[in-house]
């Protein structure tokens, strides 16, 4: 066993060190990691799973129920025995069916039922009149609301996933950006170290003063500090990104390499057409529709408050010793004042207005965000084009300064200033490219069309 473990570790280390075995990690490779088992993905739909079980719970209101009751008493002046076995089945509109067997002999303490020695069978139905006419009951309302909540939360899950995709892709582009910055700092440090070696030889030969070596060493210290900061920024960005993939940095680095910042693609987006796409795609807008549907169910149920609470029941019995019989009952409660109905009706209307207002506000926000992002993208694209030309210019100026330095017509300070200006210009260009990708993802997020 130890030999196998040691062999596995050796193979893993060999695989990690051999870059030829590693695969370039692209944005298309993100999606396979966003599986349901991923904690970030699971969280997007966890509430939906809970409400699915809640819907099952309210379905239980329509379960068939069996009940049994037995009493036996023997008081000084009275005796009695009572047995009742029954099955009840409620349905959605409030009707309740009952069937069973009971036996009541002697003097009953809590009811006036009396049967023959062999008992009786009974069957009956209880009908809430206005509930049946309106096809509504409290049980049905609870089930309908639970079903609508489940459907609503399905769209909330989609919306959560939309936001997660935006975060993941934004994190991916930030990793590439900070890696590019780190590479620039490494290149500058490498150039400074090579130049220091040359200066050391020239100082030793007496062609340069000792202060030149001091200046070169100071530049290396400064460049090393920036490189360390850039490396830390890159490492932090990578860790933040990898948490979404639910993979360790060690495992990632053993499997993949990171490429350079990809080329930008300019899409000519029309604000109005983009807005229409967003209205058709956005799952969070559908959530408001289901909230309104819930209010409609509450309104349907609230209409029962303006009618009497009237229940009609019919029971038929067959006694094994005596003859068959029946019982009809009417139970009615009439609200003289209808403040509960009026208050509930007004509450529902105000709630619908509030939901519609929130939806309209969200639509305005979507349009504003799209307009701002599309206009920002156009500005960034123009800045990238000008930054490309600026990079070419500063590189040429740096090359000229480098030639002047080699000819003794310039000094290390001026060359370093040129190098720093070139570095900052390249960083600025990279920042524009990062902003281009992030703004594109902002637009895709608003459109709910995040693409891997």
MIDOKOL-429298 format. One line per 2 residues: number of its first residue (from 1); for each residue y, z, x of C-alpha. Coordinates in steps of 0.25 Angstrom, whole numbers, plus 5000, padded with zeros to 4 digits. Example, Ala and Ser with C-alpha at 12.3 -4.5 7.8 and 13.67 -1.06 7.14 Angstrom:
BEGIN
1	4982/5031/5049 ~ 4996/5029/5055
***
This chain:
BEGIN
1	5000/5000/5000 ~ 5010/5004/5011
3	5007/4990/5018 ~ 5010/4983/5005
5	5023/4990/5003 ~ 5027/4988/5018
7	5023/4973/5016 ~ 5032/4972/5003
9	5044/4978/5010 ~ 5042/4969/5022
11	5042/4957/5013 ~ 5054/4962/5005
13	5062/4964/5018 ~ 5058/4950/5023
15	5062/4944/5010 ~ 5075/4951/5010
17	5079/4947/5024 ~ 5075/4932/5022
19	5086/4926/5015 ~ 5078/4913/5014
21	5070/4919/5004 ~ 5082/4924/4995
23	5087/4916/4983 ~ 5102/4914/4981
25	5106/4922/4969 ~ 5114/4914/4959
27	5120/4918/4946 ~ 5108/4911/4938
29	5099/4922/4944 ~ 5106/4933/4937
31	5101/4931/4923 ~ 5086/4934/4926
33	5090/4948/4931 ~ 5097/4951/4918
35	5084/4954/4910 ~ 5083/4965/4899
37	5077/4975/4909 ~ 5090/4974/4917
39	5098/4987/4913 ~ 5111/4979/4912
41	5105/4969/4902 ~ 5097/4980/4895
43	5110/4987/4892 ~ 5116/4975/4885
45	5105/4975/4874 ~ 5101/4990/4874
47	5109/4994/4862 ~ 5103/4982/4854
49	5089/4987/4857 ~ 5093/5000/4851
51	5098/4994/4838 ~ 5086/4986/4836
53	5078/4999/4835 ~ 5089/5005/4826
55	5086/4993/4817 ~ 5072/4996/4816
57	5075/5011/4813 ~ 5083/5007/4801
59	5072/4997/4797 ~ 5064/5011/4796
61	5072/5014/4783 ~ 5063/5004/4776
63	5050/5010/4781 ~ 5040/5013/4771
65	5039/5029/4770 ~ 5027/5037/4766
67	5030/5051/4761 ~ 5021/5063/4757
69	5025/5076/4750 ~ 5016/5088/4746
71	5019/5101/4740 ~ 5010/5112/4735
73	5015/5125/4729 ~ 5009/5137/4723
75	5019/5147/4718 ~ 5017/5159/4710
77	5020/5152/4697 ~ 5018/5137/4700
79	5010/5128/4708 ~ 5012/5114/4712
81	5007/5102/4721 ~ 5014/5090/4725
83	5010/5078/4733 ~ 5018/5065/4735
85	5014/5053/4743 ~ 5024/5041/4743
87	5028/5028/4751 ~ 5043/5024/4750
89	5048/5010/4754 ~ 5063/5007/4755
91	5068/4993/4756 ~ 5082/4988/4760
93	5090/4987/4747 ~ 5087/5002/4745
95	5075/5001/4735 ~ 5064/5011/4738
97	5049/5010/4734 ~ 5040/5022/4733
99	5025/5023/4730 ~ 5016/5036/4731
101	5007/5046/4725 ~ 5011/5060/4720
103	5004/5072/4714 ~ 5011/5084/4708
105	5004/5095/4701 ~ 5009/5109/4696
107	5023/5113/4696 ~ 5032/5105/4705
109	5043/5112/4712 ~ 5052/5100/4717
111	5049/5089/4706 ~ 5044/5088/4692
113	5033/5078/4696 ~ 5019/5081/4690
115	5007/5072/4691 ~ 4992/5073/4687
117	4982/5079/4697 ~ 4980/5065/4703
119	4994/5062/4705 ~ 5002/5049/4703
121	5006/5037/4710 ~ 5020/5032/4709
123	5029/5020/4713 ~ 5043/5018/4712
125	5056/5011/4717 ~ 5070/5017/4719
127	5081/5006/4718 ~ 5096/5009/4723
129	5102/4999/4713 ~ 5115/4995/4720
131	5108/4995/4733 ~ 5098/4985/4728
133	5110/4976/4722 ~ 5117/4976/4735
135	5105/4975/4743 ~ 5109/4986/4752
137	5105/5000/4755 ~ 5108/5010/4766
139	5095/5007/4773 ~ 5098/4992/4773
141	5112/4995/4778 ~ 5106/5003/4790
143	5096/4992/4793 ~ 5106/4980/4792
145	5116/4988/4801 ~ 5105/4990/4811
147	5101/4975/4811 ~ 5116/4971/4812
149	5118/4981/4824 ~ 5106/4975/4831
151	5111/4961/4829 ~ 5125/4965/4833
153	5119/4972/4846 ~ 5112/4960/4849
155	5125/4953/4851 ~ 5131/4965/4858
157	5119/4964/4868 ~ 5123/4949/4870
159	5137/4953/4873 ~ 5133/4964/4883
161	5125/4954/4890 ~ 5137/4944/4890
163	5145/4955/4897 ~ 5133/4959/4907
165	5132/4944/4911 ~ 5147/4944/4914
167	5146/4956/4923 ~ 5134/4951/4930
169	5139/4937/4933 ~ 5153/4943/4937
171	5145/4952/4947 ~ 5138/4941/4952
173	5150/4933/4956 ~ 5157/4945/4962
175	5145/4947/4971 ~ 5147/4933/4976
177	5162/4935/4978 ~ 5160/4948/4986
179	5149/4941/4994 ~ 5159/4930/4997
181	5170/4939/5001 ~ 5160/4947/5010
183	5156/4934/5017 ~ 5170/4930/5020
185	5172/4944/5026 ~ 5160/4942/5034
187	5164/4929/5039 ~ 5178/4934/5044
189	5171/4946/5051 ~ 5162/4937/5058
191	5173/4928/5063 ~ 5181/4940/5067
193	5169/4945/5075 ~ 5167/4932/5082
195	5182/4931/5086 ~ 5181/4946/5091
197	5170/4941/5101 ~ 5178/4930/5106
199	5191/4939/5107 ~ 5182/4949/5115
201	5179/4938/5125 ~ 5193/4933/5126
203	5198/4947/5128 ~ 5188/4950/5139
205	5192/4937/5146 ~ 5207/4941/5145
207	5211/4930/5136 ~ 5215/4939/5125
209	5221/4953/5125 ~ 5213/4965/5121
211	5221/4966/5108 ~ 5215/4954/5103
213	5201/4961/5103 ~ 5208/4973/5095
215	5213/4963/5085 ~ 5199/4956/5083
217	5192/4970/5082 ~ 5202/4974/5071
219	5200/4962/5063 ~ 5185/4964/5064
221	5187/4978/5059 ~ 5195/4973/5047
223	5186/4962/5044 ~ 5174/4971/5045
225	5180/4981/5035 ~ 5183/4969/5025
227	5169/4964/5027 ~ 5163/4978/5023
229	5171/4979/5011 ~ 5167/4965/5007
231	5153/4968/5009 ~ 5154/4981/5001
233	5161/4973/4989 ~ 5149/4963/4990
235	5139/4974/4990 ~ 5145/4981/4978
237	5146/4968/4970 ~ 5132/4964/4973
239	5127/4978/4968 ~ 5135/4977/4956
241	5129/4964/4953 ~ 5115/4967/4956
243	5115/4979/4946 ~ 5116/4969/4935
245	5103/4962/4940 ~ 5096/4975/4942
247	5092/4972/4956 ~ 5094/4979/4969
249	5103/4974/4980 ~ 5091/4974/4989
251	5082/4966/4980 ~ 5093/4956/4977
253	5097/4954/4992 ~ 5082/4952/4995
255	5081/4941/4984 ~ 5094/4934/4984
257	5106/4929/4992 ~ 5120/4927/4986
259	5127/4914/4986 ~ 5141/4911/4987
261	5151/4911/4976 ~ 5148/4898/4967
263	5157/4887/4965 ~ 5166/4889/4953
265	5164/4880/4941 ~ 5177/4876/4933
267	5174/4876/4918 ~ 5186/4871/4909
269	5185/4881/4898 ~ 5193/4879/4885
271	5198/4892/4880 ~ 5196/4888/4865
273	5182/4883/4867 ~ 5178/4895/4876
275	5183/4904/4865 ~ 5174/4897/4854
277	5162/4898/4864 ~ 5165/4913/4865
279	5166/4915/4850 ~ 5153/4909/4848
281	5146/4916/4860 ~ 5151/4930/4860
283	5141/4940/4855 ~ 5151/4951/4854
285	5158/4943/4843 ~ 5145/4943/4835
287	5145/4958/4836 ~ 5157/4959/4827
289	5150/4950/4817 ~ 5139/4960/4816
291	5148/4971/4814 ~ 5154/4964/4802
293	5140/4962/4797 ~ 5138/4977/4798
295	5150/4979/4790 ~ 5145/4970/4779
297	5132/4978/4778 ~ 5141/4991/4777
299	5149/4984/4766 ~ 5137/4980/4758
301	5131/4994/4759 ~ 5145/5000/4755
303	5145/4993/4742 ~ 5134/5002/4737
305	5145/5013/4738 ~ 5152/5007/4726
307	5140/5008/4717 ~ 5132/5019/4711
309	5121/5024/4720 ~ 5110/5021/4709
311	5096/5022/4712 ~ 5085/5018/4701
313	5071/5022/4704 ~ 5058/5019/4696
315	5045/5026/4699 ~ 5031/5024/4692
317	5020/5034/4693 ~ 5005/5034/4689
319	4999/5047/4687 ~ 4983/5047/4689
321	4982/5057/4678 ~ 4993/5054/4669
323	5000/5041/4665 ~ 5010/5032/4673
325	5025/5034/4672 ~ 5038/5031/4679
327	5052/5036/4682 ~ 5065/5029/4683
329	5077/5036/4689 ~ 5092/5032/4691
331	5100/5039/4701 ~ 5115/5035/4702
333	5127/5040/4709 ~ 5141/5034/4706
335	5153/5035/4715 ~ 5165/5038/4707
337	5174/5037/4719 ~ 5170/5025/4728
339	5177/5030/4741 ~ 5165/5028/4749
341	5164/5014/4745 ~ 5179/5011/4747
343	5179/5018/4760 ~ 5167/5011/4766
345	5172/4997/4761 ~ 5185/4999/4767
347	5178/5004/4780 ~ 5170/4992/4781
349	5181/4982/4779 ~ 5189/4989/4789
351	5177/4988/4799 ~ 5176/4973/4797
353	5191/4971/4800 ~ 5189/4979/4812
355	5177/4971/4817 ~ 5184/4958/4814
357	5196/4963/4821 ~ 5188/4967/4833
359	5181/4953/4833 ~ 5194/4946/4833
361	5199/4954/4844 ~ 5187/4951/4852
363	5189/4936/4849 ~ 5203/4937/4854
365	5199/4944/4867 ~ 5188/4933/4869
367	5199/4922/4868 ~ 5209/4929/4877
369	5198/4932/4888 ~ 5193/4918/4887
371	5208/4912/4888 ~ 5211/4922/4900
373	5198/4919/4907 ~ 5199/4904/4906
375	5213/4903/4910 ~ 5210/4913/4922
377	5199/4904/4926 ~ 5208/4892/4927
379	5217/4900/4936 ~ 5206/4905/4945
381	5201/4890/4946 ~ 5214/4886/4951
383	5215/4897/4961 ~ 5202/4894/4967
385	5206/4879/4969 ~ 5219/4884/4976
387	5211/4895/4984 ~ 5201/4884/4989
389	5213/4877/4995 ~ 5219/4889/5001
391	5206/4893/5007 ~ 5205/4880/5015
393	5220/4882/5019 ~ 5218/4896/5025
395	5205/4892/5032 ~ 5213/4880/5039
397	5224/4890/5042 ~ 5214/4900/5048
399	5207/4889/5056 ~ 5221/4885/5062
401	5224/4900/5065 ~ 5210/4901/5072
403	5213/4889/5081 ~ 5226/4894/5084
405	5220/4908/5088 ~ 5210/4901/5097
407	5221/4893/5104 ~ 5229/4906/5106
409	5240/4902/5096 ~ 5237/4913/5086
411	5232/4927/5086 ~ 5220/4935/5080
413	5230/4942/5070 ~ 5234/4928/5064
415	5220/4923/5064 ~ 5215/4935/5057
417	5226/4934/5046 ~ 5222/4919/5044
419	5207/4924/5042 ~ 5211/4935/5033
421	5220/4925/5024 ~ 5208/4915/5024
423	5199/4927/5020 ~ 5208/4932/5009
425	5210/4917/5004 ~ 5195/4915/5003
427	5193/4929/4996 ~ 5204/4925/4986
429	5196/4912/4983 ~ 5183/4919/4981
431	5190/4929/4972 ~ 5195/4917/4963
433	5181/4911/4963 ~ 5176/4925/4959
435	5187/4926/4948 ~ 5182/4912/4943
437	5168/4916/4941 ~ 5172/4930/4935
439	5182/4923/4925 ~ 5171/4913/4922
441	5162/4924/4918 ~ 5173/4930/4910
443	5174/4917/4902 ~ 5158/4917/4901
445	5158/4931/4896 ~ 5169/4928/4885
447	5161/4916/4881 ~ 5148/4924/4882
449	5142/4912/4890 ~ 5138/4919/4903
451	5130/4910/4911 ~ 5121/4913/4923
***
